[in-house]
């Protein structure tokens, strides 16, 4: 059976595009492969618990969004 791949045009801010492109370069992937990997990871992480560890991407995002605030991460508080 042949798998059909749906083309998708995505508009995103230049800064985000640059970040994804740089991440793709660092991981040795194409831009398309990087976007797919990140989307798949985001959906698989919805089903995983954060008990015992915190996702490095989550921590990085918190630090980027709140650079001037002290950050205290308590794993129990991250779980829903």
HTML snippet that shows the backbone in 3Dmol.js (N, CA, C, O; Angstrom):
<script src="https://3Dmol.org/build/3Dmol-min.js"></script>
<div id="view" style="width:600px;height:400px;position:relative"></div>
<script>
const pdb = `
ATOM      1  N   UNK A   1       0.842  -1.175   0.000  1.00  0.00           N
ATOM      2  CA  UNK A   1       0.000   0.000   0.000  1.00  0.00           C
ATOM      3  C   UNK A   1       0.892   1.244   0.000  1.00  0.00           C
ATOM      4  O   UNK A   1       1.860   1.327   0.756  1.00  0.00           O
ATOM      5  N   UNK A   2       0.564   2.174  -0.828  1.00  0.00           N
ATOM      6  CA  UNK A   2       1.327   3.405  -0.939  1.00  0.00           C
ATOM      7  C   UNK A   2       0.778   4.458   0.011  1.00  0.00           C
ATOM      8  O   UNK A   2      -0.433   4.663   0.096  1.00  0.00           O
ATOM      9  N   UNK A   3       1.656   5.106   0.706  1.00  0.00           N
ATOM     10  CA  UNK A   3       1.250   6.126   1.671  1.00  0.00           C
ATOM     11  C   UNK A   3       1.264   7.489   0.984  1.00  0.00           C
ATOM     12  O   UNK A   3       2.278   7.895   0.416  1.00  0.00           O
ATOM     13  N   UNK A   4       0.136   8.192   1.039  1.00  0.00           N
ATOM     14  CA  UNK A   4       0.052   9.511   0.434  1.00  0.00           C
ATOM     15  C   UNK A   4       0.509  10.544   1.449  1.00  0.00           C
ATOM     16  O   UNK A   4       0.083  10.518   2.604  1.00  0.00           O
ATOM     17  N   UNK A   5       1.361  11.438   1.026  1.00  0.00           N
ATOM     18  CA  UNK A   5       1.844  12.510   1.893  1.00  0.00           C
ATOM     19  C   UNK A   5       1.177  13.806   1.458  1.00  0.00           C
ATOM     20  O   UNK A   5       1.296  14.228   0.308  1.00  0.00           O
ATOM     21  N   UNK A   6       0.481  14.423   2.387  1.00  0.00           N
ATOM     22  CA  UNK A   6      -0.227  15.665   2.096  1.00  0.00           C
ATOM     23  C   UNK A   6       0.719  16.849   2.139  1.00  0.00           C
ATOM     24  O   UNK A   6       1.378  17.073   3.155  1.00  0.00           O
ATOM     25  N   UNK A   7       0.801  17.609   1.062  1.00  0.00           N
ATOM     26  CA  UNK A   7       1.620  18.821   1.108  1.00  0.00           C
ATOM     27  C   UNK A   7       0.930  19.855   1.997  1.00  0.00           C
ATOM     28  O   UNK A   7      -0.297  19.922   2.058  1.00  0.00           O
ATOM     29  N   UNK A   8       1.740  20.656   2.683  1.00  0.00           N
ATOM     30  CA  UNK A   8       1.192  21.647   3.597  1.00  0.00           C
ATOM     31  C   UNK A   8       2.071  22.892   3.568  1.00  0.00           C
ATOM     32  O   UNK A   8       3.274  22.825   3.818  1.00  0.00           O
ATOM     33  N   UNK A   9       1.468  24.000   3.267  1.00  0.00           N
ATOM     34  CA  UNK A   9       2.188  25.273   3.325  1.00  0.00           C
ATOM     35  C   UNK A   9       1.912  25.883   4.692  1.00  0.00           C
ATOM     36  O   UNK A   9       0.758  26.000   5.106  1.00  0.00           O
ATOM     37  N   UNK A  10       2.970  26.270   5.387  1.00  0.00           N
ATOM     38  CA  UNK A  10       2.832  26.812   6.737  1.00  0.00           C
ATOM     39  C   UNK A  10       3.452  28.195   6.787  1.00  0.00           C
ATOM     40  O   UNK A  10       4.586  28.395   6.354  1.00  0.00           O
ATOM     41  N   UNK A  11       2.697  29.150   7.321  1.00  0.00           N
ATOM     42  CA  UNK A  11       3.237  30.485   7.548  1.00  0.00           C
ATOM     43  C   UNK A  11       3.674  30.564   8.996  1.00  0.00           C
ATOM     44  O   UNK A  11       2.917  30.218   9.904  1.00  0.00           O
ATOM     45  N   UNK A  12       4.891  31.017   9.208  1.00  0.00           N
ATOM     46  CA  UNK A  12       5.385  31.165  10.572  1.00  0.00           C
ATOM     47  C   UNK A  12       6.285  32.383  10.650  1.00  0.00           C
ATOM     48  O   UNK A  12       6.848  32.817   9.646  1.00  0.00           O
ATOM     49  N   UNK A  13       6.416  32.930  11.850  1.00  0.00           N
ATOM     50  CA  UNK A  13       7.291  34.090  12.023  1.00  0.00           C
ATOM     51  C   UNK A  13       8.736  33.743  11.630  1.00  0.00           C
ATOM     52  O   UNK A  13       9.185  32.608  11.793  1.00  0.00           O
ATOM     53  N   UNK A  14       9.433  34.729  11.118  1.00  0.00           N
ATOM     54  CA  UNK A  14      10.810  34.528  10.662  1.00  0.00           C
ATOM     55  C   UNK A  14      11.694  33.975  11.768  1.00  0.00           C
ATOM     56  O   UNK A  14      12.514  33.091  11.519  1.00  0.00           O
ATOM     57  N   UNK A  15      11.540  34.485  12.989  1.00  0.00           N
ATOM     58  CA  UNK A  15      12.363  34.022  14.109  1.00  0.00           C
ATOM     59  C   UNK A  15      12.148  32.528  14.377  1.00  0.00           C
ATOM     60  O   UNK A  15      13.107  31.794  14.616  1.00  0.00           O
ATOM     61  N   UNK A  16      10.897  32.083  14.337  1.00  0.00           N
ATOM     62  CA  UNK A  16      10.601  30.664  14.553  1.00  0.00           C
ATOM     63  C   UNK A  16      11.156  29.825  13.405  1.00  0.00           C
ATOM     64  O   UNK A  16      11.719  28.754  13.633  1.00  0.00           O
ATOM     65  N   UNK A  17      11.001  30.299  12.191  1.00  0.00           N
ATOM     66  CA  UNK A  17      11.547  29.595  11.026  1.00  0.00           C
ATOM     67  C   UNK A  17      13.060  29.427  11.163  1.00  0.00           C
ATOM     68  O   UNK A  17      13.600  28.356  10.885  1.00  0.00           O
ATOM     69  N   UNK A  18      13.732  30.483  11.588  1.00  0.00           N
ATOM     70  CA  UNK A  18      15.183  30.427  11.789  1.00  0.00           C
ATOM     71  C   UNK A  18      15.551  29.397  12.851  1.00  0.00           C
ATOM     72  O   UNK A  18      16.507  28.639  12.687  1.00  0.00           O
ATOM     73  N   UNK A  19      14.788  29.376  13.938  1.00  0.00           N
ATOM     74  CA  UNK A  19      15.066  28.415  15.019  1.00  0.00           C
ATOM     75  C   UNK A  19      14.891  26.975  14.537  1.00  0.00           C
ATOM     76  O   UNK A  19      15.713  26.110  14.840  1.00  0.00           O
ATOM     77  N   UNK A  20      13.828  26.725  13.793  1.00  0.00           N
ATOM     78  CA  UNK A  20      13.586  25.367  13.287  1.00  0.00           C
ATOM     79  C   UNK A  20      14.663  24.992  12.269  1.00  0.00           C
ATOM     80  O   UNK A  20      15.170  23.871  12.276  1.00  0.00           O
ATOM     81  N   UNK A  21      15.001  25.927  11.407  1.00  0.00           N
ATOM     82  CA  UNK A  21      16.040  25.655  10.406  1.00  0.00           C
ATOM     83  C   UNK A  21      17.372  25.347  11.082  1.00  0.00           C
ATOM     84  O   UNK A  21      18.073  24.423  10.668  1.00  0.00           O
ATOM     85  N   UNK A  22      17.732  26.108  12.116  1.00  0.00           N
ATOM     86  CA  UNK A  22      18.977  25.851  12.849  1.00  0.00           C
ATOM     87  C   UNK A  22      18.937  24.504  13.561  1.00  0.00           C
ATOM     88  O   UNK A  22      19.932  23.780  13.578  1.00  0.00           O
ATOM     89  N   UNK A  23      17.801  24.168  14.145  1.00  0.00           N
ATOM     90  CA  UNK A  23      17.655  22.868  14.812  1.00  0.00           C
ATOM     91  C   UNK A  23      17.796  21.735  13.802  1.00  0.00           C
ATOM     92  O   UNK A  23      18.414  20.711  14.094  1.00  0.00           O
ATOM     93  N   UNK A  24      17.225  21.917  12.620  1.00  0.00           N
ATOM     94  CA  UNK A  24      17.331  20.894  11.569  1.00  0.00           C
ATOM     95  C   UNK A  24      18.788  20.701  11.162  1.00  0.00           C
ATOM     96  O   UNK A  24      19.254  19.575  10.988  1.00  0.00           O
ATOM     97  N   UNK A  25      19.492  21.804  11.015  1.00  0.00           N
ATOM     98  CA  UNK A  25      20.903  21.744  10.642  1.00  0.00           C
ATOM     99  C   UNK A  25      21.710  21.012  11.708  1.00  0.00           C
ATOM    100  O   UNK A  25      22.544  20.164  11.389  1.00  0.00           O
ATOM    101  N   UNK A  26      21.459  21.344  12.988  1.00  0.00           N
ATOM    102  CA  UNK A  26      22.182  20.712  14.093  1.00  0.00           C
ATOM    103  C   UNK A  26      21.907  19.216  14.183  1.00  0.00           C
ATOM    104  O   UNK A  26      22.792  18.442  14.546  1.00  0.00           O
ATOM    105  N   UNK A  27      20.684  18.806  13.854  1.00  0.00           N
ATOM    106  CA  UNK A  27      20.325  17.394  13.954  1.00  0.00           C
ATOM    107  C   UNK A  27      20.595  16.626  12.656  1.00  0.00           C
ATOM    108  O   UNK A  27      20.402  15.411  12.598  1.00  0.00           O
ATOM    109  N   UNK A  28      21.040  17.337  11.621  1.00  0.00           N
ATOM    110  CA  UNK A  28      21.338  16.670  10.347  1.00  0.00           C
ATOM    111  C   UNK A  28      20.092  16.270   9.572  1.00  0.00           C
ATOM    112  O   UNK A  28      20.120  15.330   8.778  1.00  0.00           O
ATOM    113  N   UNK A  29      19.001  16.987   9.807  1.00  0.00           N
ATOM    114  CA  UNK A  29      17.739  16.687   9.128  1.00  0.00           C
ATOM    115  C   UNK A  29      17.391  17.804   8.157  1.00  0.00           C
ATOM    116  O   UNK A  29      17.936  18.906   8.230  1.00  0.00           O
ATOM    117  N   UNK A  30      16.480  17.500   7.255  1.00  0.00           N
ATOM    118  CA  UNK A  30      15.913  18.547   6.413  1.00  0.00           C
ATOM    119  C   UNK A  30      14.918  19.334   7.264  1.00  0.00           C
ATOM    120  O   UNK A  30      14.503  18.868   8.326  1.00  0.00           O
ATOM    121  N   UNK A  31      14.543  20.499   6.810  1.00  0.00           N
ATOM    122  CA  UNK A  31      13.563  21.309   7.521  1.00  0.00           C
ATOM    123  C   UNK A  31      12.263  20.523   7.686  1.00  0.00           C
ATOM    124  O   UNK A  31      11.669  20.519   8.764  1.00  0.00           O
ATOM    125  N   UNK A  32      11.828  19.866   6.626  1.00  0.00           N
ATOM    126  CA  UNK A  32      10.612  19.066   6.662  1.00  0.00           C
ATOM    127  C   UNK A  32      10.718  17.949   7.701  1.00  0.00           C
ATOM    128  O   UNK A  32       9.795  17.750   8.491  1.00  0.00           O
ATOM    129  N   UNK A  33      11.822  17.230   7.706  1.00  0.00           N
ATOM    130  CA  UNK A  33      12.009  16.133   8.661  1.00  0.00           C
ATOM    131  C   UNK A  33      12.045  16.640  10.099  1.00  0.00           C
ATOM    132  O   UNK A  33      11.530  15.984  11.004  1.00  0.00           O
ATOM    133  N   UNK A  34      12.648  17.795  10.306  1.00  0.00           N
ATOM    134  CA  UNK A  34      12.699  18.373  11.652  1.00  0.00           C
ATOM    135  C   UNK A  34      11.296  18.726  12.139  1.00  0.00           C
ATOM    136  O   UNK A  34      10.941  18.438  13.282  1.00  0.00           O
ATOM    137  N   UNK A  35      10.504  19.346  11.276  1.00  0.00           N
ATOM    138  CA  UNK A  35       9.137  19.705  11.657  1.00  0.00           C
ATOM    139  C   UNK A  35       8.310  18.461  11.974  1.00  0.00           C
ATOM    140  O   UNK A  35       7.564  18.447  12.953  1.00  0.00           O
ATOM    141  N   UNK A  36       8.436  17.421  11.156  1.00  0.00           N
ATOM    142  CA  UNK A  36       7.693  16.180  11.391  1.00  0.00           C
ATOM    143  C   UNK A  36       8.128  15.542  12.705  1.00  0.00           C
ATOM    144  O   UNK A  36       7.284  15.112  13.491  1.00  0.00           O
ATOM    145  N   UNK A  37       9.436  15.474  12.956  1.00  0.00           N
ATOM    146  CA  UNK A  37       9.942  14.869  14.188  1.00  0.00           C
ATOM    147  C   UNK A  37       9.421  15.615  15.406  1.00  0.00           C
ATOM    148  O   UNK A  37       9.024  14.994  16.392  1.00  0.00           O
ATOM    149  N   UNK A  38       9.419  16.946  15.345  1.00  0.00           N
ATOM    150  CA  UNK A  38       8.958  17.742  16.482  1.00  0.00           C
ATOM    151  C   UNK A  38       7.455  17.603  16.690  1.00  0.00           C
ATOM    152  O   UNK A  38       6.994  17.542  17.830  1.00  0.00           O
ATOM    153  N   UNK A  39       6.695  17.552  15.621  1.00  0.00           N
ATOM    154  CA  UNK A  39       5.251  17.350  15.759  1.00  0.00           C
ATOM    155  C   UNK A  39       4.947  15.972  16.339  1.00  0.00           C
ATOM    156  O   UNK A  39       4.124  15.844  17.245  1.00  0.00           O
ATOM    157  N   UNK A  40       5.610  14.942  15.817  1.00  0.00           N
ATOM    158  CA  UNK A  40       5.388  13.591  16.334  1.00  0.00           C
ATOM    159  C   UNK A  40       5.760  13.507  17.810  1.00  0.00           C
ATOM    160  O   UNK A  40       5.044  12.892  18.601  1.00  0.00           O
ATOM    161  N   UNK A  41       6.884  14.130  18.183  1.00  0.00           N
ATOM    162  CA  UNK A  41       7.314  14.115  19.583  1.00  0.00           C
ATOM    163  C   UNK A  41       6.298  14.840  20.466  1.00  0.00           C
ATOM    164  O   UNK A  41       6.026  14.402  21.584  1.00  0.00           O
ATOM    165  N   UNK A  42       5.739  15.939  19.977  1.00  0.00           N
ATOM    166  CA  UNK A  42       4.768  16.674  20.795  1.00  0.00           C
ATOM    167  C   UNK A  42       3.514  15.842  21.037  1.00  0.00           C
ATOM    168  O   UNK A  42       2.937  15.903  22.123  1.00  0.00           O
ATOM    169  N   UNK A  43       3.086  15.073  20.052  1.00  0.00           N
ATOM    170  CA  UNK A  43       1.903  14.238  20.242  1.00  0.00           C
ATOM    171  C   UNK A  43       2.207  13.027  21.115  1.00  0.00           C
ATOM    172  O   UNK A  43       1.362  12.620  21.912  1.00  0.00           O
ATOM    173  N   UNK A  44       3.383  12.449  20.985  1.00  0.00           N
ATOM    174  CA  UNK A  44       3.712  11.301  21.824  1.00  0.00           C
ATOM    175  C   UNK A  44       3.917  11.727  23.266  1.00  0.00           C
ATOM    176  O   UNK A  44       3.624  10.954  24.178  1.00  0.00           O
ATOM    177  N   UNK A  45       4.414  12.943  23.498  1.00  0.00           N
ATOM    178  CA  UNK A  45       4.628  13.401  24.868  1.00  0.00           C
ATOM    179  C   UNK A  45       3.312  13.707  25.575  1.00  0.00           C
ATOM    180  O   UNK A  45       3.273  13.755  26.804  1.00  0.00           O
ATOM    181  N   UNK A  46       2.236  13.914  24.824  1.00  0.00           N
ATOM    182  CA  UNK A  46       0.935  14.128  25.447  1.00  0.00           C
ATOM    183  C   UNK A  46       0.511  12.899  26.241  1.00  0.00           C
ATOM    184  O   UNK A  46      -0.249  13.009  27.204  1.00  0.00           O
ATOM    185  N   UNK A  47       1.000  11.729  25.841  1.00  0.00           N
ATOM    186  CA  UNK A  47       0.610  10.482  26.478  1.00  0.00           C
ATOM    187  C   UNK A  47       1.607  10.014  27.523  1.00  0.00           C
ATOM    188  O   UNK A  47       1.403   8.969  28.141  1.00  0.00           O
ATOM    189  N   UNK A  48       2.669  10.758  27.732  1.00  0.00           N
ATOM    190  CA  UNK A  48       3.693  10.350  28.681  1.00  0.00           C
ATOM    191  C   UNK A  48       3.629  11.213  29.931  1.00  0.00           C
ATOM    192  O   UNK A  48       3.316  12.402  29.868  1.00  0.00           O
ATOM    193  N   UNK A  49       3.924  10.611  31.038  1.00  0.00           N
ATOM    194  CA  UNK A  49       3.972  11.342  32.304  1.00  0.00           C
ATOM    195  C   UNK A  49       5.349  11.949  32.459  1.00  0.00           C
ATOM    196  O   UNK A  49       6.325  11.413  31.935  1.00  0.00           O
ATOM    197  N   UNK A  50       5.442  13.054  33.167  1.00  0.00           N
ATOM    198  CA  UNK A  50       6.723  13.690  33.421  1.00  0.00           C
ATOM    199  C   UNK A  50       7.333  13.230  34.737  1.00  0.00           C
ATOM    200  O   UNK A  50       8.307  13.825  35.198  1.00  0.00           O
ATOM    201  N   UNK A  51       6.789  12.192  35.349  1.00  0.00           N
ATOM    202  CA  UNK A  51       7.309  11.758  36.640  1.00  0.00           C
ATOM    203  C   UNK A  51       8.748  11.277  36.514  1.00  0.00           C
ATOM    204  O   UNK A  51       9.086  10.481  35.638  1.00  0.00           O
ATOM    205  N   UNK A  52       9.592  11.787  37.423  1.00  0.00           N
ATOM    206  CA  UNK A  52      10.986  11.362  37.466  1.00  0.00           C
ATOM    207  C   UNK A  52      11.933  12.209  36.636  1.00  0.00           C
ATOM    208  O   UNK A  52      13.135  12.180  36.896  1.00  0.00           O
ATOM    209  N   UNK A  53      11.472  12.943  35.678  1.00  0.00           N
ATOM    210  CA  UNK A  53      12.346  13.790  34.865  1.00  0.00           C
ATOM    211  C   UNK A  53      11.526  14.886  34.216  1.00  0.00           C
ATOM    212  O   UNK A  53      10.305  14.782  34.101  1.00  0.00           O
ATOM    213  N   UNK A  54      12.204  15.930  33.795  1.00  0.00           N
ATOM    214  CA  UNK A  54      11.538  17.011  33.066  1.00  0.00           C
ATOM    215  C   UNK A  54      12.102  17.064  31.662  1.00  0.00           C
ATOM    216  O   UNK A  54      13.303  16.881  31.466  1.00  0.00           O
ATOM    217  N   UNK A  55      11.269  17.306  30.708  1.00  0.00           N
ATOM    218  CA  UNK A  55      11.652  17.386  29.311  1.00  0.00           C
ATOM    219  C   UNK A  55      12.566  18.598  29.094  1.00  0.00           C
ATOM    220  O   UNK A  55      12.215  19.716  29.469  1.00  0.00           O
ATOM    221  N   UNK A  56      13.722  18.377  28.497  1.00  0.00           N
ATOM    222  CA  UNK A  56      14.688  19.461  28.280  1.00  0.00           C
ATOM    223  C   UNK A  56      14.094  20.579  27.427  1.00  0.00           C
ATOM    224  O   UNK A  56      14.385  21.753  27.658  1.00  0.00           O
ATOM    225  N   UNK A  57      13.268  20.230  26.447  1.00  0.00           N
ATOM    226  CA  UNK A  57      12.651  21.261  25.610  1.00  0.00           C
ATOM    227  C   UNK A  57      11.699  22.132  26.430  1.00  0.00           C
ATOM    228  O   UNK A  57      11.623  23.342  26.218  1.00  0.00           O
ATOM    229  N   UNK A  58      10.977  21.517  27.360  1.00  0.00           N
ATOM    230  CA  UNK A  58      10.065  22.266  28.212  1.00  0.00           C
ATOM    231  C   UNK A  58      10.840  23.240  29.091  1.00  0.00           C
ATOM    232  O   UNK A  58      10.459  24.403  29.225  1.00  0.00           O
ATOM    233  N   UNK A  59      11.918  22.765  29.683  1.00  0.00           N
ATOM    234  CA  UNK A  59      12.738  23.622  30.534  1.00  0.00           C
ATOM    235  C   UNK A  59      13.333  24.765  29.722  1.00  0.00           C
ATOM    236  O   UNK A  59      13.310  25.913  30.166  1.00  0.00           O
ATOM    237  N   UNK A  60      13.862  24.469  28.545  1.00  0.00           N
ATOM    238  CA  UNK A  60      14.435  25.500  27.684  1.00  0.00           C
ATOM    239  C   UNK A  60      13.384  26.555  27.341  1.00  0.00           C
ATOM    240  O   UNK A  60      13.675  27.751  27.364  1.00  0.00           O
ATOM    241  N   UNK A  61      12.169  26.118  27.023  1.00  0.00           N
ATOM    242  CA  UNK A  61      11.108  27.054  26.662  1.00  0.00           C
ATOM    243  C   UNK A  61      10.740  27.948  27.845  1.00  0.00           C
ATOM    244  O   UNK A  61      10.505  29.144  27.670  1.00  0.00           O
ATOM    245  N   UNK A  62      10.688  27.377  29.039  1.00  0.00           N
ATOM    246  CA  UNK A  62      10.397  28.171  30.235  1.00  0.00           C
ATOM    247  C   UNK A  62      11.473  29.236  30.440  1.00  0.00           C
ATOM    248  O   UNK A  62      11.163  30.394  30.720  1.00  0.00           O
ATOM    249  N   UNK A  63      12.736  28.837  30.299  1.00  0.00           N
ATOM    250  CA  UNK A  63      13.833  29.783  30.494  1.00  0.00           C
ATOM    251  C   UNK A  63      13.837  30.883  29.443  1.00  0.00           C
ATOM    252  O   UNK A  63      14.162  32.031  29.745  1.00  0.00           O
ATOM    253  N   UNK A  64      13.479  30.538  28.211  1.00  0.00           N
ATOM    254  CA  UNK A  64      13.429  31.529  27.137  1.00  0.00           C
ATOM    255  C   UNK A  64      12.293  32.520  27.378  1.00  0.00           C
ATOM    256  O   UNK A  64      12.463  33.725  27.188  1.00  0.00           O
ATOM    257  N   UNK A  65      11.140  32.013  27.794  1.00  0.00           N
ATOM    258  CA  UNK A  65       9.979  32.880  27.976  1.00  0.00           C
ATOM    259  C   UNK A  65      10.070  33.742  29.236  1.00  0.00           C
ATOM    260  O   UNK A  65       9.468  34.814  29.301  1.00  0.00           O
ATOM    261  N   UNK A  66      10.823  33.274  30.238  1.00  0.00           N
ATOM    262  CA  UNK A  66      10.913  33.990  31.509  1.00  0.00           C
ATOM    263  C   UNK A  66      12.374  34.135  31.936  1.00  0.00           C
ATOM    264  O   UNK A  66      12.764  33.614  32.981  1.00  0.00           O
ATOM    265  N   UNK A  67      13.185  34.838  31.140  1.00  0.00           N
ATOM    266  CA  UNK A  67      14.620  34.893  31.419  1.00  0.00           C
ATOM    267  C   UNK A  67      15.000  35.635  32.693  1.00  0.00           C
ATOM    268  O   UNK A  67      16.075  35.393  33.241  1.00  0.00           O
ATOM    269  N   UNK A  68      14.162  36.517  33.169  1.00  0.00           N
ATOM    270  CA  UNK A  68      14.524  37.332  34.337  1.00  0.00           C
ATOM    271  C   UNK A  68      13.871  36.857  35.630  1.00  0.00           C
ATOM    272  O   UNK A  68      13.970  37.513  36.667  1.00  0.00           O
ATOM    273  N   UNK A  69      13.204  35.707  35.553  1.00  0.00           N
ATOM    274  CA  UNK A  69      12.540  35.188  36.742  1.00  0.00           C
ATOM    275  C   UNK A  69      13.275  33.955  37.250  1.00  0.00           C
ATOM    276  O   UNK A  69      13.738  33.136  36.456  1.00  0.00           O
ATOM    277  N   UNK A  70      13.385  33.818  38.572  1.00  0.00           N
ATOM    278  CA  UNK A  70      13.985  32.593  39.104  1.00  0.00           C
ATOM    279  C   UNK A  70      13.087  31.406  38.755  1.00  0.00           C
ATOM    280  O   UNK A  70      11.861  31.497  38.826  1.00  0.00           O
ATOM    281  N   UNK A  71      13.697  30.327  38.388  1.00  0.00           N
ATOM    282  CA  UNK A  71      12.926  29.160  37.973  1.00  0.00           C
ATOM    283  C   UNK A  71      13.143  28.026  38.961  1.00  0.00           C
ATOM    284  O   UNK A  71      14.271  27.597  39.202  1.00  0.00           O
ATOM    285  N   UNK A  72      12.054  27.555  39.521  1.00  0.00           N
ATOM    286  CA  UNK A  72      12.079  26.394  40.397  1.00  0.00           C
ATOM    287  C   UNK A  72      11.107  25.397  39.793  1.00  0.00           C
ATOM    288  O   UNK A  72       9.901  25.638  39.745  1.00  0.00           O
ATOM    289  N   UNK A  73      11.630  24.305  39.346  1.00  0.00           N
ATOM    290  CA  UNK A  73      10.782  23.300  38.704  1.00  0.00           C
ATOM    291  C   UNK A  73      10.605  22.149  39.673  1.00  0.00           C
ATOM    292  O   UNK A  73      11.568  21.508  40.094  1.00  0.00           O
ATOM    293  N   UNK A  74       9.374  21.906  40.009  1.00  0.00           N
ATOM    294  CA  UNK A  74       9.039  20.761  40.831  1.00  0.00           C
ATOM    295  C   UNK A  74       8.243  19.816  39.952  1.00  0.00           C
ATOM    296  O   UNK A  74       7.151  20.152  39.495  1.00  0.00           O
ATOM    297  N   UNK A  75       8.789  18.639  39.716  1.00  0.00           N
ATOM    298  CA  UNK A  75       8.191  17.702  38.771  1.00  0.00           C
ATOM    299  C   UNK A  75       6.744  17.411  39.110  1.00  0.00           C
ATOM    300  O   UNK A  75       5.907  17.344  38.209  1.00  0.00           O
ATOM    301  N   UNK A  76       6.428  17.239  40.362  1.00  0.00           N
ATOM    302  CA  UNK A  76       5.062  16.941  40.750  1.00  0.00           C
ATOM    303  C   UNK A  76       4.083  18.005  40.300  1.00  0.00           C
ATOM    304  O   UNK A  76       2.937  17.689  39.979  1.00  0.00           O
ATOM    305  N   UNK A  77       4.508  19.261  40.269  1.00  0.00           N
ATOM    306  CA  UNK A  77       3.638  20.345  39.854  1.00  0.00           C
ATOM    307  C   UNK A  77       3.480  20.420  38.337  1.00  0.00           C
ATOM    308  O   UNK A  77       2.542  21.045  37.843  1.00  0.00           O
ATOM    309  N   UNK A  78       4.398  19.781  37.588  1.00  0.00           N
ATOM    310  CA  UNK A  78       4.271  19.782  36.136  1.00  0.00           C
ATOM    311  C   UNK A  78       3.235  18.774  35.664  1.00  0.00           C
ATOM    312  O   UNK A  78       2.650  18.942  34.594  1.00  0.00           O
ATOM    313  N   UNK A  79       3.003  17.728  36.452  1.00  0.00           N
ATOM    314  CA  UNK A  79       2.045  16.702  36.065  1.00  0.00           C
ATOM    315  C   UNK A  79       0.634  17.234  36.267  1.00  0.00           C
ATOM    316  O   UNK A  79       0.360  17.990  37.199  1.00  0.00           O
ATOM    317  N   UNK A  80      -0.233  16.828  35.389  1.00  0.00           N
ATOM    318  CA  UNK A  80      -1.627  17.288  35.469  1.00  0.00           C
ATOM    319  C   UNK A  80      -2.446  16.347  36.311  1.00  0.00           C
ATOM    320  O   UNK A  80      -3.643  16.565  36.495  1.00  0.00           O
TER     321      UNK A  80
END
`;
const viewer = $3Dmol.createViewer("view");
viewer.addModel(pdb, "pdb");
viewer.setStyle({}, {cartoon: {color: "spectrum"}});
viewer.zoomTo();
viewer.render();
</script>
